[in-house]
Amino acid sequence: MTPGWQEELDRRRERVRSLVSGAGCELGVVYGSDRWGQSFRYLTNFEPVLGDMWLLLGDRMRCFLTFQWQIIEAQGLSGIDEWHGQFDPVPLVVEAVRESGAKRVAVVGTRRMPVPAWRALDSLGLELVDLDGPFGELRRRKSPFEIELLRDAARLTDRMLDAAREALEPGAIETEIAAALATIPLAAGGDCSFEPTVISGVDDPIPIRRSIRRAIE
């Protein structure tokens, strides 16, 4: 794990535990889905490539994924030992919530949670408390550690924009420029938040598309 991350995660988890207890709940459940795992990643420093993700935050932390193949990576990035993978992890989550003995459960991620998953939790006869609002406010307050990471990301983005400007010349190919830009964060040990896109020309009614093998004029 990158230096500083464990301390940052410990602080985040402690603040979320305070939110959970402040809402009168004995257990926190954090849900994330494919491409919408920000809340889960906030507490685990990990987001799977595919599938759903669940975190139970109580006396101990337990995580549940749709697939097993990234569990070793998840353990290393999160500092959490207990990870489980199953194609439909909802039964595992429901059983873990039942075993916790909690009667009032705080839930983060309700806006993306599938109705069958919500109904499965609700079938336990617990009081489910939507904690999305307070959790979002907590995420908006950045720590000094997070601010420095944001500065690093901005500097990396500047490098990508500079590289794009240097590559823009007649005859350059959209896909080749986009591919070159994608290597910059990867080489630095990071990733792109979304697919880099280079678009030229004015012939599209809506100028939003993926890069193609078009030569820039």
Buried (B, 14 or more C-beta within 10 A) or exposed (E): EEEEBEEBBEEBBEBBBEBBEEBEBBBBBBBBBBEBBEBBBBBBBBBBEEBBBBBBBBEEBBBBBBBEEBBEEBBEBBBBEEBBBBEEBBEBBBEBBBEBEBEBBBBBBBEBBEEEBBEBBEEBEBEBBBBBEBBEEBBEEEEEEBEEBEEEEEEBBEBBEEBBEEBEEEEBBBBBBBEBBBEBBEEEEEEBEEEBBBBBEEEEEEEEEEBEEBEBE
